[in-house]
Amino acid sequence: MLVLAPHTDDGELGCGGTIAKAIDNGSKVIYVAFSSADKSLPKEFPRGTLKEELIAATEILGIPANNVRCLDFEVRHFSTHRQAILDDLHKLHKEFNPDIVFTPSLNDLHQDHKTLAEESRRIFKRTTMLGYEMPWNNISFDTFAFCVLKREHLDKKIKALKCYKSQKHKEYFEDNFIQSLAITRGVQINAKYAEAFEVIRWIM
């Protein structure tokens, strides 16, 4: 399982519960963030803060540090580095040959998220791909796939996101928001909690 995150924290926000569940079930998870987003840090935090928060958060989800990578693409400038991003995605494909890839939704409005989603679809076109949900960036989102979560998976997601002290001012990091979204997606499939995904490619 390969999780592609434009920036540190995106993977946890979009599919943190699914990551925790996959690891509990014995799956190997590789997490790759394409930017540490240092230019977006609040001024009181030093450069490198988000990388440290990423390692702490993914450790809580159960991902070993050697399975977590953070690349150095400049935040909000992914579209000008498409070929370099494509090249890195090609290397990841050759190195890991994942059975399933999680990436941002193709309908994500953030320029970096959309670029990564588009380029990852090009590379992993013969691999099952699911787009994760970020409601603050999605005008539309097709909830065609769901991952049922236990309370322990949701708790790990919430605990992992608390590692991002530099981002705690954002509304979508609040416990109530994370829990409410999981409940909403659970109601749709008669489960207590769930995460929803857009189906980009499904290989059976």
ABEGO torsion letter per residue (X at the ends): XBBBBABBGAAAAAAAAAAAAAAAAGBBBBBBBABAGAAABBAABBBGAAAAAAAAAAAAAGBBAAABBBBABBBGAAAAAAAAAAAAAAAAAAAAGBABBBBBBAABABAAAAAAAAAAAAAAAABBBBBBBBAAABABBBBABBBBBBAAAAAAAAAAAAABAAAAABAAABAAAAAAAAAAAAAAAGBABBBBBBBABBBX
